[in-house]
Amino acid sequence: MKDSLIQVQTTVLTEKEARTIAHIMNEEKLSASVQFFPIVSIYTWKGKLEEAKEFLIIIKSTQNKFEKTKKRLKELHSYELPQITSIKIDNYSQEYFDWIVKETRE
């Protein structure tokens, strides 16, 4: 079966944590590229409405790497219950896909 392109998303509290995760994802070949940027999140946690400044992390990878990426994020993450989701990318250039696969090859 052909591999597919995904973007894994998580949020963290600090830029330092986002930067650390980004470096580790690339160094361990779990991603070809990671982007992060500040956001504001409003959510309910343990019955209470919360608002927090966070950093959204987008990890460019392949479906074949998702389980390893999820496991590593859980190890690295400071949150009790981190968001770890993936979005399948259906439309992309073959060259971009080839680059992602090449950079995540072990």
C-alpha positions as CSV (number, residue, x, y, z in Angstrom):
1,M,0.0,0.0,0.0
2,K,1.2,3.5,-0.9
3,D,2.2,5.7,2.0
4,S,0.2,9.0,2.5
5,L,1.2,12.5,3.5
6,I,0.0,13.8,6.9
7,Q,0.3,16.8,9.2
8,V,0.4,15.9,12.9
9,Q,-0.8,18.7,15.2
10,T,-0.2,19.3,18.9
11,T,-0.1,22.4,21.1
12,V,2.4,23.3,23.9
13,L,2.6,26.0,26.4
14,T,6.0,27.5,25.6
15,E,8.1,28.4,22.5
16,K,11.0,26.5,24.1
17,E,9.0,23.3,24.2
18,A,7.8,23.8,20.7
19,R,11.3,24.4,19.4
20,T,12.6,21.3,21.3
21,I,9.9,19.1,19.8
22,A,10.5,20.5,16.4
23,H,14.2,19.7,16.6
24,I,13.7,16.2,17.9
25,M,11.0,15.4,15.3
26,N,13.5,16.3,12.5
27,E,16.6,14.8,14.2
28,E,14.8,11.5,14.7
29,K,13.4,11.4,11.1
30,L,9.8,11.6,12.3
31,S,9.3,14.7,10.2
32,A,10.7,16.5,7.2
33,S,9.6,19.9,8.5
34,V,7.9,21.3,11.6
35,Q,6.2,24.7,11.9
36,F,5.0,26.3,15.1
37,F,3.3,29.6,15.9
38,P,1.5,31.3,18.8
39,I,-2.2,30.9,19.2
40,V,-4.9,31.5,21.8
41,S,-6.9,28.4,23.0
42,I,-10.2,28.5,24.8
43,Y,-11.2,25.1,26.1
44,T,-13.0,23.3,29.0
45,W,-10.7,21.4,31.3
46,K,-11.9,19.5,34.3
47,G,-15.2,21.4,34.2
48,K,-13.7,24.8,34.0
49,L,-13.5,27.2,31.1
50,E,-9.8,28.0,30.4
51,E,-8.0,30.4,28.1
52,A,-4.3,30.0,27.4
53,K,-1.6,31.3,25.1
54,E,-0.1,28.3,23.4
55,F,2.0,27.3,20.4
56,L,0.5,25.2,17.7
57,I,3.0,22.7,16.2
58,I,2.5,21.2,12.7
59,I,4.6,18.2,11.9
60,K,4.9,17.2,8.2
61,S,5.3,13.5,7.9
62,T,3.8,10.3,6.5
63,Q,1.1,8.0,7.8
64,N,3.7,5.2,8.3
65,K,5.4,7.4,10.9
66,F,2.3,8.4,12.8
67,E,2.5,5.8,15.6
68,K,6.2,6.5,16.3
69,T,5.5,10.2,16.2
70,K,2.5,9.9,18.6
71,K,4.6,7.8,21.0
72,R,7.5,10.2,20.9
73,L,5.2,13.3,21.4
74,K,3.7,11.6,24.5
75,E,7.2,11.1,25.9
76,L,8.2,14.7,25.2
77,H,5.0,16.5,26.1
78,S,4.5,18.5,29.3
79,Y,0.6,18.3,29.2
80,E,-1.3,15.7,31.1
81,L,-3.5,15.2,28.0
82,P,-1.9,16.5,24.9
83,Q,-3.7,17.0,21.6
84,I,-2.1,14.6,19.1
85,T,-4.0,14.5,15.9
86,S,-3.2,13.9,12.3
87,I,-4.7,15.3,9.1
88,K,-4.4,13.3,5.9
89,I,-3.2,15.5,3.0
90,D,-4.9,14.4,-0.3
91,N,-3.6,17.0,-2.7
92,Y,0.1,17.7,-3.1
93,S,2.9,17.8,-5.7
94,Q,4.7,14.5,-6.2
95,E,8.0,16.3,-5.6
96,Y,6.9,17.5,-2.2
97,F,5.7,14.1,-1.2
98,D,9.0,12.5,-2.4
99,W,10.9,15.0,-0.3
100,I,8.9,14.2,2.8
101,V,9.4,10.5,2.3
102,K,13.2,11.0,1.7
103,E,13.7,13.1,4.8
104,T,11.8,10.7,7.0
105,R,13.5,7.6,5.8
106,E,15.6,5.9,8.5
